[in-house]
Amino acid sequence: MAFHEAQLQAIHHRQGPMMVLAGPGSGKTTVITHRVKYLVEQCNVEPGSILVITFTKAAAQEMRQRFEKLTEGRRLPVSFGTFHAVFFAILKRAYRYDASNIAREEQRTQIIRELVDKLQMDVEDEAEFTAQILSEISLVKGEMMNLDYYYSKNCSEELFKKLYQGYEKAMVDKGLLDFDDMLVLCYELFTQRKDILAAWQNKYQYILIDEFQDINRVQYEIVRMLAAPRNNLFIVGDDDQSIYRFRGAKPEIMLGFEKDYPQAKRTLLGINYRSTSNIVDYTGRLIRHNKTRFEKEIRAARGAGRPVTTSGFADAQTETKMIVKEIQDYVQMGYQLSDIAVLYRTNLEPRLLMERLMEYNIPFQMRDALPNIYEHWITQDLLTYIRMASDPLAEKHQAKRADVLRIINRPKRYISREALDGQIISWDSVKSWYRAKDWMVERIEDLEYDLKILKKLAPVAAVNYIRKAIGYDEYLKDYAEYRRMKPEELFDLADQIQESASGYKTMEAWLLHMEEYGEQLKQQAQNRGERDLDCVALMTMHSSKGLEFPVVYIMDANERVTPHHKAVLEADLEEERRMFYVAMTRAKDRLHVYYTKERYGKPQERSRFIDEYLYPDGAPPGEFRPGPQQNGVMRNYVTVQ
């Protein structure tokens, strides 16, 4: 196999620290496995003293298989493993832990849920809240933060501290460890027991780390201790693909490597073997707008290929119709469905596309677990209002207790539970309970009137009436403030529900659609692990990392979507740009970037990232050639000048 000069420099590196900057599609796995082979066969390094660390089990297995192929199937005792597998092996020896000590995800979730109940927190989106709190706990541990100075994104500092401390106590009481505990305990073990550290330093004399840009603070500190005093630390990664800031990964750790190791050698794997030069040039234009990065020139090994297509659409319906039509065209041209991927910023976006693919019987596979929007508590609130309006009990001025409890104070009407007696609630008896308070009686009468109106409305009009006339949006605003969220997050979800309702004339038809959609999601969950299915791949930008496809679509490239509306600080915007860069660099042959001009009846701006790769110098749109406008689509074929 022929290697270029930078690859040979990395493969033949012998002693001391080295940083390999590996651009997209530059063959980094090949370099790592060939370096291990070189150390064993040419430098007579004992295979058992080599440790290769990856971030996923799949990557570790692939690395091992490729290495074994290189060494003609010989089972040499080189260690390949994830950070967690390696550090847990160390803890097993020191503390006699076994697999039963590793907390399952459902155990961790249950601990937080019990604490939420104990603290009497009023949380609607319990599953989402629990996942976010666990993520924050992980971040605090991984960044080795002082809890007193941590500002929670999901609840007050006082409540977060109680959740954190309660979680830690429950884990200790149950004798359980989570993945972050493995790192923290390993760090403490090496800090306090120099004899144990020395034994592991002697065992692993050569350490190679893949995807180094994803490392967090505690992982890095442990690796530094483990590599000392020889410092044969060989790190491979791309600071431009660091997209896990929410887990503590920061490009700053990689950028600071040469300060920590002034003697470190550096090389750049700057040839992209994956993508055409059109794609490589555009992605380079985009990422150069980031300031916190290593400057690097990436060249394509392949020819120009087809132009990158940037298209604006009148609305999301037109956008998804075009994606489906073009997928059909690609299949007619001889592409497999599995050659095509559609990427998006968050897993709230693909619902409309999924519905369109289902309509045209185009099989697809989702890499992420997609939450069912119709099971969301906001949907359930809206459906409860509509159900109460059409319930025969409404004619008798009555309603089911469960329905009433769900919506009676959404928005706030300040109706007490004590006023709601029995399984069937009589509005007359509630008014009687409040007979001394005219304003409360008036609120009940207003609700009865609203339910009468709702009964006559089509689904989309009913949703709009609940939100605007009844005041449900005000409730969402109050709840967002309590949960430290931007109200737009909840409004976007309500907008999606309203958009879905607009496609159906009757409640029966809309409910039938919800059922079919739910079945499709269950089917997707069953198929998620299967390989070799001829399906279009749908996934978030995060999930696309490490993958490649001949044809890639990036949908909804709009401001507030990408970059996400939560990205406010410069560091957040740079992370968003890296995510867009990762998405673009998944494409081998064809790249389509699509945006909409309107969503939920509101005008939309296209993402600033589009202008950054189209006009790298902020130049006026001289090189931008508008094509013909058809069916609400303004298509722009952009070629590299």
C-alpha positions as CSV (number, residue, x, y, z in Angstrom):
1,M,0.0,0.0,0.0
2,A,1.4,3.4,-1.0
3,F,1.4,6.2,1.6
4,H,2.1,9.9,1.2
5,E,4.7,11.7,3.2
6,A,2.5,12.9,6.1
7,Q,1.1,9.3,6.5
8,L,4.6,7.9,6.6
9,Q,5.8,10.4,9.2
10,A,2.9,9.3,11.4
11,I,3.4,5.6,10.9
12,H,7.1,5.7,11.4
13,H,7.0,7.9,14.5
14,R,9.1,6.1,17.1
15,Q,9.4,7.8,20.5
16,G,7.8,10.7,22.4
17,P,4.5,12.5,21.9
18,M,3.0,13.2,18.5
19,M,-0.2,14.9,17.3
20,V,-1.7,13.8,14.0
21,L,-4.3,16.2,12.6
22,A,-6.5,14.0,10.5
23,G,-9.0,15.7,8.1
24,P,-12.2,14.1,7.0
25,G,-11.6,11.0,4.8
26,S,-7.9,11.1,5.3
27,G,-7.3,7.4,6.3
28,K,-6.6,7.9,10.0
29,T,-7.6,4.3,11.0
30,T,-5.2,3.0,8.4
31,V,-2.4,5.2,9.9
32,I,-3.1,4.0,13.5
33,T,-3.2,0.3,12.6
34,H,0.0,0.5,10.4
35,R,1.8,2.4,13.1
36,V,1.0,-0.4,15.6
37,K,2.3,-2.9,13.0
38,Y,5.4,-0.8,12.5
39,L,6.1,-0.7,16.3
40,V,5.7,-4.4,16.7
41,E,7.5,-5.6,13.5
42,Q,10.2,-2.9,12.9
43,C,10.9,-1.6,16.4
44,N,10.5,-4.8,18.3
45,V,8.0,-3.3,20.7
46,E,6.3,-5.8,23.0
47,P,2.7,-6.0,21.6
48,G,1.3,-6.2,25.2
49,S,2.7,-2.8,26.0
50,I,0.7,-1.1,23.3
51,L,-2.7,0.5,24.2
52,V,-5.1,1.8,21.5
53,I,-8.0,3.9,22.9
54,T,-11.2,4.7,21.0
55,F,-14.5,6.3,21.9
56,T,-16.9,3.5,20.8
57,K,-16.9,-0.2,21.1
58,A,-17.6,-0.5,17.4
59,A,-14.5,1.6,16.6
60,A,-12.3,-0.6,18.9
61,Q,-13.6,-3.8,17.2
62,E,-13.0,-2.4,13.7
63,M,-9.5,-1.3,14.7
64,R,-8.7,-4.7,16.1
65,Q,-10.0,-6.5,13.0
66,R,-8.1,-4.3,10.6
67,F,-4.9,-4.8,12.6
68,E,-5.4,-8.6,12.6
69,K,-5.8,-8.5,8.9
70,L,-2.6,-6.5,8.5
71,T,-0.8,-9.1,10.7
72,E,-2.3,-12.0,8.7
73,G,-4.6,-13.1,11.5
74,R,-2.0,-13.4,14.3
75,R,-3.7,-12.7,17.6
76,L,-1.1,-10.3,19.1
77,P,-1.8,-9.0,22.6
78,V,-2.2,-5.4,21.6
79,S,-5.0,-3.8,23.7
80,F,-7.8,-2.1,21.8
81,G,-10.6,-0.6,23.9
82,T,-12.8,2.4,24.8
83,F,-11.8,4.7,27.6
84,H,-14.4,3.2,29.8
85,A,-13.4,-0.4,29.1
86,V,-9.7,0.4,29.7
87,F,-10.4,2.3,32.9
88,F,-12.9,-0.2,34.3
89,A,-10.3,-3.0,33.7
90,I,-7.9,-1.0,36.0
91,L,-10.6,-0.5,38.6
92,K,-11.5,-4.2,38.5
93,R,-7.9,-5.1,39.5
94,A,-7.8,-2.4,42.3
95,Y,-11.3,-2.7,43.8
96,R,-12.6,-6.1,42.6
97,Y,-15.5,-4.6,40.8
98,D,-17.4,-6.7,38.2
99,A,-20.1,-6.1,35.6
100,S,-22.8,-6.1,38.2
101,N,-21.4,-2.9,39.6
102,I,-22.1,-1.0,36.4
103,A,-25.3,0.9,36.6
104,R,-27.8,0.3,33.8
105,E,-29.4,3.3,32.1
106,E,-32.8,2.4,33.6
107,Q,-31.4,2.3,37.1
108,R,-29.9,5.8,36.7
109,T,-33.1,7.1,35.3
110,Q,-35.1,5.6,38.2
111,I,-32.9,7.3,40.8
112,I,-33.5,10.7,39.3
113,R,-37.3,10.1,38.9
114,E,-37.5,9.1,42.6
115,L,-35.6,12.3,43.6
116,V,-37.9,14.4,41.4
117,D,-40.9,12.9,43.3
118,K,-39.2,13.4,46.7
119,L,-38.4,17.0,45.9
120,Q,-42.0,17.5,44.7
121,M,-40.8,19.0,41.4
122,D,-43.6,19.9,38.9
123,V,-42.0,18.4,35.7
124,E,-44.2,17.7,32.7
125,D,-41.5,16.3,30.3
126,E,-40.1,13.8,32.9
127,A,-38.2,11.6,30.4
128,E,-36.5,14.6,28.8
129,F,-35.8,16.3,32.1
130,T,-34.3,13.2,33.5
131,A,-32.0,12.6,30.5
132,Q,-30.9,16.3,30.7
133,I,-30.1,16.1,34.4
134,L,-28.1,12.9,33.9
135,S,-26.2,14.7,31.1
136,E,-25.5,17.6,33.4
137,I,-24.3,15.3,36.2
138,S,-22.0,13.6,33.6
139,L,-20.6,17.0,32.5
140,V,-19.9,18.1,36.1
141,K,-17.9,14.9,36.7
142,G,-16.1,14.8,33.4
143,E,-15.0,18.5,33.7
144,M,-14.0,18.0,37.3
145,M,-16.1,21.0,38.2
146,N,-16.9,22.4,41.7
147,L,-20.6,21.9,42.2
148,D,-20.9,25.2,44.0
149,Y,-20.0,27.1,40.9
150,Y,-22.1,25.1,38.4
151,Y,-25.1,26.9,36.8
152,S,-27.8,24.3,35.8
153,K,-29.5,24.7,32.4
154,N,-32.6,22.8,33.6
155,C,-33.6,23.9,37.1
156,S,-32.4,26.1,39.9
157,E,-28.9,25.6,41.4
158,E,-30.4,24.6,44.7
159,L,-32.5,21.8,43.1
160,F,-29.7,20.7,40.8
161,K,-27.4,20.4,43.8
162,K,-30.0,18.2,45.6
163,L,-30.5,16.0,42.6
164,Y,-26.7,15.6,42.1
165,Q,-26.0,14.8,45.7
166,G,-29.1,12.5,46.0
167,Y,-28.0,10.7,42.8
168,E,-24.4,10.2,44.1
169,K,-25.7,8.9,47.5
170,A,-28.1,6.5,45.9
171,M,-25.3,5.1,43.6
172,V,-23.0,4.5,46.6
173,D,-25.8,2.9,48.6
174,K,-26.6,0.5,45.8
175,G,-22.9,-0.2,45.1
176,L,-23.2,1.1,41.5
177,L,-20.9,3.0,39.2
178,D,-21.8,5.0,36.1
179,F,-19.3,5.6,33.2
180,D,-18.2,8.9,34.7
181,D,-17.5,7.3,38.1
182,M,-15.1,4.9,36.3
183,L,-13.1,7.9,35.1
184,V,-13.3,9.8,38.4
185,L,-12.3,6.8,40.5
186,C,-9.5,5.9,38.1
187,Y,-8.2,9.5,38.4
188,E,-8.3,9.3,42.2
189,L,-6.7,5.9,42.2
190,F,-3.7,7.1,40.1
191,T,-3.4,10.3,42.2
192,Q,-3.4,8.5,45.5
193,R,-1.6,5.2,44.7
194,K,1.6,6.0,42.9
195,D,2.6,2.3,43.1
196,I,-0.5,1.2,41.1
197,L,0.0,4.0,38.6
198,A,3.6,2.9,38.1
199,A,2.5,-0.7,37.4
200,W,0.1,0.5,34.7
201,Q,2.7,2.9,33.3
202,N,5.1,0.0,33.0
203,K,2.4,-2.1,31.3
204,Y,1.3,0.4,28.7
205,Q,4.4,2.1,27.3
206,Y,2.9,3.2,24.0
207,I,-0.6,4.8,23.9
208,L,-2.5,5.7,20.8
209,I,-5.7,7.6,21.0
210,D,-8.3,7.9,18.1
211,E,-10.8,10.8,17.8
212,F,-8.7,12.8,20.3
213,Q,-10.9,15.9,19.7
214,D,-13.7,14.1,21.7
215,I,-11.7,13.8,24.9
216,N,-12.9,15.5,28.1
217,R,-10.9,16.9,30.9
218,V,-10.8,13.9,33.3
219,Q,-10.0,11.4,30.4
220,Y,-7.1,13.6,29.4
221,E,-5.7,13.9,32.9
222,I,-5.7,10.1,33.4
223,V,-4.1,9.5,30.0
224,R,-1.4,12.1,30.8
225,M,-0.6,10.2,34.1
226,L,-0.7,6.9,32.3
227,A,1.7,8.0,29.5
228,A,4.3,9.5,31.9
229,P,7.3,9.4,32.2
230,R,8.0,8.1,28.6
231,N,5.2,10.2,27.1
232,N,4.9,7.9,24.0
233,L,1.5,9.5,23.4
234,F,0.3,9.4,19.8
235,I,-3.0,11.3,19.4
236,V,-5.0,11.4,16.2
237,G,-8.0,13.7,15.6
238,D,-9.5,16.7,14.0
239,D,-10.3,19.8,16.1
240,D,-12.7,20.8,13.3
241,Q,-14.9,17.7,14.1
242,S,-15.2,18.3,17.8
243,I,-19.0,18.3,18.3
244,Y,-19.6,16.9,21.8
245,R,-19.2,20.1,23.9
246,F,-22.3,19.1,25.9
247,R,-20.3,16.1,27.1
248,G,-17.2,18.1,28.0
249,A,-15.3,17.6,24.7
250,K,-13.6,20.8,23.7
251,P,-11.2,21.5,20.8
252,E,-9.2,23.6,23.4
253,I,-7.8,20.3,24.9
254,M,-6.4,19.3,21.5
255,L,-5.2,22.8,20.8
256,G,-3.3,22.9,24.1
257,F,-1.6,19.5,23.5
258,E,1.6,21.2,22.2
259,K,1.8,23.4,25.3
260,D,1.6,20.4,27.5
261,Y,4.1,18.6,25.4
262,P,6.4,21.2,23.8
263,Q,8.6,18.4,22.3
264,A,5.6,16.9,20.4
265,K,5.8,16.3,16.7
266,R,2.9,17.3,14.5
267,T,1.8,16.2,11.1
268,L,-1.3,16.9,9.0
269,L,-3.2,14.1,7.0
270,G,-4.4,16.7,4.6
271,I,-5.6,14.6,1.6
272,N,-9.3,13.8,1.6
273,Y,-9.8,10.5,-0.2
274,R,-13.6,10.5,0.4
275,S,-15.1,13.6,-1.2
276,T,-14.9,15.4,-4.6
277,S,-12.9,18.6,-4.7
278,N,-16.1,20.7,-5.0
279,I,-17.3,19.4,-1.6
280,V,-13.8,19.7,0.0
281,D,-13.4,23.3,-1.2
282,Y,-16.8,24.3,0.1
283,T,-16.3,22.7,3.5
284,G,-12.9,24.4,3.8
285,R,-14.5,27.7,3.1
286,L,-17.1,27.1,5.9
287,I,-14.8,25.9,8.6
288,R,-12.2,28.7,8.1
289,H,-14.8,31.1,9.8
290,N,-13.9,29.4,13.1
291,K,-11.2,31.1,15.1
292,T,-10.5,28.4,17.7
293,R,-8.8,25.8,15.4
294,F,-5.5,24.7,13.8
295,E,-5.1,26.2,10.4
296,K,-5.0,23.5,7.8
297,E,-5.2,23.0,4.1
298,I,-7.2,20.0,3.0
299,R,-6.9,18.8,-0.6
300,A,-9.1,16.3,-2.5
301,A,-7.6,13.2,-4.0
302,R,-10.6,13.0,-6.4
303,G,-11.7,15.3,-9.2
304,A,-14.2,18.2,-9.1
305,G,-17.4,16.1,-9.4
306,R,-20.8,17.6,-9.5
307,P,-21.5,21.1,-8.0
308,V,-22.8,21.4,-4.5
309,T,-26.5,22.2,-4.8
310,T,-27.9,24.9,-2.5
311,S,-31.7,25.3,-2.7
312,G,-34.4,27.4,-1.1
313,F,-38.0,26.3,-0.8
314,A,-41.2,28.1,-0.2
315,D,-42.0,25.9,2.8
316,A,-41.2,22.6,4.5
317,Q,-43.9,20.7,2.5
318,T,-42.2,21.7,-0.8
319,E,-38.8,20.9,0.6
320,T,-39.7,17.3,1.6
321,K,-41.6,16.7,-1.7
322,M,-38.4,17.7,-3.5
323,I,-36.2,15.4,-1.4
324,V,-38.5,12.5,-2.0
325,K,-38.7,13.2,-5.8
326,E,-34.9,13.4,-6.0
327,I,-34.4,10.2,-4.1
328,Q,-36.7,8.5,-6.7
329,D,-34.6,10.1,-9.4
330,Y,-31.3,8.8,-7.9
331,V,-32.7,5.3,-7.7
332,Q,-33.7,5.5,-11.4
333,M,-30.1,6.6,-12.1
334,G,-28.8,3.4,-10.5
335,Y,-28.1,4.4,-6.9
336,Q,-29.2,2.2,-4.0
337,L,-31.4,3.7,-1.4
338,S,-28.7,3.0,1.2
339,D,-26.3,5.3,-0.8
340,I,-28.5,8.3,0.4
341,A,-28.5,10.0,3.7
342,V,-30.7,12.9,5.0
343,L,-29.2,14.8,7.9
344,Y,-30.8,17.4,10.2
345,R,-29.8,19.3,13.3
346,T,-32.3,17.9,15.8
347,N,-34.6,14.9,15.9
348,L,-37.7,17.1,15.9
349,E,-37.2,17.9,12.3
350,P,-37.7,14.7,10.2
351,R,-41.3,14.0,11.1
352,L,-42.7,15.7,7.9
353,L,-40.1,13.9,5.7
354,M,-40.9,10.5,7.4
355,E,-44.5,11.0,6.6
356,R,-43.7,11.8,3.0
357,L,-41.4,8.8,2.7
358,M,-44.2,6.6,4.2
359,E,-46.7,8.1,1.7
360,Y,-44.4,7.1,-1.3
361,N,-43.5,3.7,0.2
362,I,-39.8,4.5,0.3
363,P,-38.1,2.5,3.0
364,F,-35.9,4.4,5.5
365,Q,-33.9,3.7,8.6
366,M,-33.3,6.0,11.5
367,R,-30.0,6.0,13.3
368,D,-31.5,7.9,16.3
369,A,-34.4,7.0,18.5
370,L,-37.0,9.5,17.4
371,P,-39.5,10.7,20.1
372,N,-43.1,10.4,19.0
373,I,-44.4,14.0,18.8
374,Y,-47.9,12.7,19.2
375,E,-47.0,11.2,22.6
376,H,-45.5,14.4,23.8
377,W,-47.3,16.0,26.8
378,I,-48.1,19.1,24.8
379,T,-49.9,17.0,22.1
380,Q,-51.7,15.1,24.9
381,D,-52.9,18.4,26.5
382,L,-54.2,19.7,23.1
383,L,-55.9,16.3,22.4
384,T,-57.5,16.3,25.8
385,Y,-59.2,19.7,25.2
386,I,-60.5,18.4,21.8
387,R,-61.6,15.1,23.3
388,M,-63.5,16.8,26.1
389,A,-65.3,19.0,23.6
390,S,-66.6,16.0,21.6
391,D,-67.3,13.8,24.6
392,P,-71.1,13.2,24.9
393,L,-70.7,14.2,28.6
394,A,-70.1,17.8,27.5
395,E,-73.8,18.0,26.5
396,K,-74.7,17.3,30.1
397,H,-72.2,19.9,31.4
398,Q,-69.9,17.1,32.6
399,A,-66.4,15.8,31.9
400,K,-64.2,12.9,32.9
401,R,-62.1,13.6,36.0
402,A,-58.8,12.5,34.4
403,D,-59.3,14.9,31.4
404,V,-60.3,17.8,33.7
405,L,-57.2,17.3,36.0
406,R,-55.0,17.3,32.9
407,I,-56.0,20.7,31.5
408,I,-57.9,22.6,34.2
409,N,-54.9,24.8,35.1
410,R,-53.3,24.9,31.6
411,P,-53.6,27.9,31.4
412,K,-53.8,28.9,35.0
413,R,-57.4,29.1,36.2
414,Y,-56.5,28.5,39.9
415,I,-59.2,25.8,40.2
416,S,-58.5,23.7,43.3
417,R,-58.5,19.8,43.2
418,E,-60.9,20.0,46.1
419,A,-63.5,21.5,43.8
420,L,-63.3,18.5,41.5
421,D,-65.3,15.7,43.2
422,G,-66.0,12.2,41.7
423,Q,-64.9,10.4,38.5
424,I,-67.3,12.4,36.5
425,I,-67.0,16.2,37.1
426,S,-70.2,18.3,36.9
427,W,-69.4,21.9,35.9
428,D,-72.5,23.0,37.8
429,S,-71.2,21.5,41.0
430,V,-67.8,23.1,40.5
431,K,-69.5,26.5,40.0
432,S,-71.6,25.8,43.1
433,W,-68.3,25.2,45.0
434,Y,-67.1,28.6,44.0
435,R,-70.5,30.4,44.3
436,A,-69.0,33.1,46.6
437,K,-66.4,34.0,44.0
438,D,-67.9,35.3,40.9
439,W,-64.7,35.5,39.0
440,M,-64.0,31.8,39.5
441,V,-67.6,30.9,38.3
442,E,-66.8,33.1,35.2
443,R,-63.7,31.1,34.5
444,I,-65.7,27.8,34.5
445,E,-68.3,29.3,32.2
446,D,-65.6,30.5,29.8
447,L,-64.2,27.0,29.7
448,E,-67.6,25.5,28.9
449,Y,-68.1,28.1,26.2
450,D,-64.6,27.3,24.7
451,L,-65.4,23.6,24.7
452,K,-68.6,24.3,22.7
453,I,-66.6,26.3,20.1
454,L,-64.0,23.6,19.9
455,K,-66.5,20.9,19.0
456,K,-67.3,22.7,15.7
457,L,-63.7,23.2,14.6
458,A,-61.5,21.3,12.2
459,P,-58.3,19.9,13.8
460,V,-55.9,22.8,12.8
461,A,-58.5,25.5,13.8
462,A,-59.1,23.7,17.1
463,V,-55.3,23.6,17.9
464,N,-55.0,27.3,17.1
465,Y,-58.1,28.2,19.2
466,I,-56.7,26.3,22.2
467,R,-53.3,28.0,21.9
468,K,-54.5,31.6,21.2
469,A,-58.0,32.0,22.4
470,I,-57.9,29.7,25.4
471,G,-54.4,30.9,26.3
472,Y,-52.4,27.6,26.2
473,D,-49.4,29.4,24.8
474,E,-49.3,31.5,27.9
475,Y,-49.1,28.3,30.0
476,L,-46.2,27.1,27.8
477,K,-44.4,30.4,28.4
478,D,-44.8,30.1,32.2
479,Y,-43.6,26.5,32.1
480,A,-40.6,27.4,30.0
481,E,-39.6,30.0,32.6
482,Y,-39.9,27.4,35.4
483,R,-37.8,24.9,33.4
484,R,-35.2,27.5,32.3
485,M,-36.0,26.9,28.7
486,K,-36.6,29.3,25.9
487,P,-40.4,29.4,25.2
488,E,-39.6,29.0,21.5
489,E,-38.6,25.4,22.2
490,L,-42.2,24.6,23.3
491,F,-43.8,26.9,20.7
492,D,-41.8,25.1,18.0
493,L,-43.3,21.8,19.2
494,A,-46.8,23.2,19.3
495,D,-46.3,24.6,15.8
496,Q,-45.3,21.2,14.6
497,I,-48.5,19.7,16.0
498,Q,-50.5,22.4,14.4
499,E,-48.7,21.9,11.1
500,S,-49.6,18.2,11.3
501,A,-53.3,18.9,12.1
502,S,-53.5,21.1,8.9
503,G,-53.3,18.0,6.7
504,Y,-56.5,16.5,8.0
505,K,-60.1,17.6,7.8
506,T,-61.5,15.5,10.6
507,M,-60.2,14.4,14.0
508,E,-60.8,10.7,13.0
509,A,-58.4,11.1,10.1
510,W,-55.8,12.8,12.2
511,L,-56.0,10.2,15.0
512,L,-55.7,7.4,12.4
513,H,-52.5,9.1,11.0
514,M,-51.1,9.3,14.6
515,E,-51.6,5.6,15.0
516,E,-49.9,4.7,11.7
517,Y,-47.0,7.1,12.5
518,G,-46.6,5.4,15.9
519,E,-46.5,2.0,14.3
520,Q,-43.8,3.2,11.9
521,L,-41.7,4.4,14.8
522,K,-42.0,1.1,16.5
523,Q,-40.9,-0.6,13.3
524,Q,-37.9,1.8,13.0
525,A,-36.9,0.9,16.6
526,Q,-36.9,-2.8,15.7
527,N,-34.8,-2.2,12.5
528,R,-32.3,0.2,14.1
529,G,-29.6,-2.3,14.7
530,E,-29.9,-4.1,11.4
531,R,-27.3,-3.7,8.8
532,D,-27.4,-4.1,5.0
533,L,-31.0,-2.9,4.6
534,D,-31.6,-1.0,1.4
535,C,-33.1,2.1,3.0
536,V,-32.5,5.8,3.0
537,A,-30.6,6.8,6.2
538,L,-32.1,9.5,8.3
539,M,-30.0,10.9,11.2
540,T,-28.9,13.9,13.2
541,M,-25.7,15.7,12.3
542,H,-24.2,14.3,15.6
543,S,-25.1,10.7,14.6
544,S,-23.6,11.1,11.1
545,K,-20.0,11.5,12.5
546,G,-17.7,8.8,11.2
547,L,-20.0,7.8,8.4
548,E,-20.0,8.5,4.6
549,F,-22.5,8.3,1.8
550,P,-22.4,8.9,-1.9
551,V,-25.4,11.3,-1.7
552,V,-26.1,13.6,1.3
553,Y,-29.0,16.0,1.9
554,I,-28.8,18.6,4.7
555,M,-32.4,19.7,5.3
556,D,-33.7,22.8,7.2
557,A,-30.4,24.8,6.9
558,N,-32.1,27.8,8.5
559,E,-31.1,30.2,11.2
560,R,-32.3,29.1,14.7
561,V,-32.2,25.5,13.4
562,T,-28.5,25.5,12.5
563,P,-27.0,27.3,14.2
564,H,-29.5,26.3,16.9
565,H,-31.3,29.1,18.7
566,K,-29.6,28.0,22.0
567,A,-26.2,28.8,20.5
568,V,-25.5,32.3,21.9
569,L,-21.8,32.4,22.9
570,E,-19.1,32.5,20.3
571,A,-17.9,29.0,21.5
572,D,-21.5,27.7,20.9
573,L,-21.6,29.1,17.4
574,E,-18.2,27.6,16.5
575,E,-19.5,24.2,17.8
576,E,-22.6,24.6,15.5
577,R,-20.3,25.4,12.6
578,R,-18.2,22.3,13.3
579,M,-21.4,20.3,13.3
580,F,-22.5,21.7,9.9
581,Y,-18.9,20.9,8.6
582,V,-19.2,17.3,9.8
583,A,-22.6,17.0,8.1
584,M,-21.2,18.4,4.8
585,T,-18.1,16.2,4.9
586,R,-20.1,13.0,5.0
587,A,-20.9,13.4,1.3
588,K,-18.7,11.5,-1.2
589,D,-20.2,12.5,-4.6
590,R,-23.3,14.7,-4.3
591,L,-24.2,17.2,-1.6
592,H,-27.5,19.1,-1.4
593,V,-28.1,21.8,1.2
594,Y,-31.7,22.8,1.5
595,Y,-33.5,25.5,3.5
596,T,-37.0,26.9,3.7
597,K,-38.3,30.5,3.4
598,E,-41.3,30.0,5.6
599,R,-42.2,27.6,8.5
600,Y,-45.4,27.5,10.5
601,G,-46.6,30.7,8.7
602,K,-43.5,32.6,9.8
603,P,-40.7,33.8,7.5
604,Q,-37.4,32.0,7.8
605,E,-33.8,33.1,7.2
606,R,-31.4,30.7,5.5
607,S,-28.4,29.6,7.7
608,R,-25.4,32.0,7.9
609,F,-23.3,28.8,7.2
610,I,-24.7,28.8,3.6
611,D,-23.4,32.3,3.0
612,E,-20.1,31.5,4.6
613,Y,-19.4,28.7,2.1
614,L,-20.9,30.5,-0.9
615,Y,-19.2,33.8,-0.2
616,P,-16.0,33.2,1.8
617,D,-14.9,36.8,1.6
618,G,-18.3,38.3,2.3
619,A,-18.4,39.3,-1.4
620,P,-21.7,40.3,-3.1
621,P,-23.4,37.4,-4.8
622,G,-21.5,37.7,-8.0
623,E,-20.7,34.0,-8.5
624,F,-24.2,32.9,-7.4
625,R,-26.2,31.9,-10.4
626,P,-30.0,31.6,-9.7
627,G,-31.6,28.9,-11.8
628,P,-35.3,28.8,-12.9
629,Q,-38.0,29.0,-10.2
630,Q,-40.4,26.1,-10.3
631,N,-43.1,25.1,-7.8
632,G,-41.9,27.4,-5.1
633,V,-38.2,26.3,-5.4
634,M,-35.4,28.6,-6.1
635,R,-32.5,26.3,-7.0
636,N,-29.0,27.6,-7.0
637,Y,-26.2,25.5,-8.6
638,V,-23.0,26.8,-7.1
639,T,-19.7,26.0,-8.7
640,V,-16.2,26.5,-7.3
641,Q,-14.5,29.5,-9.1
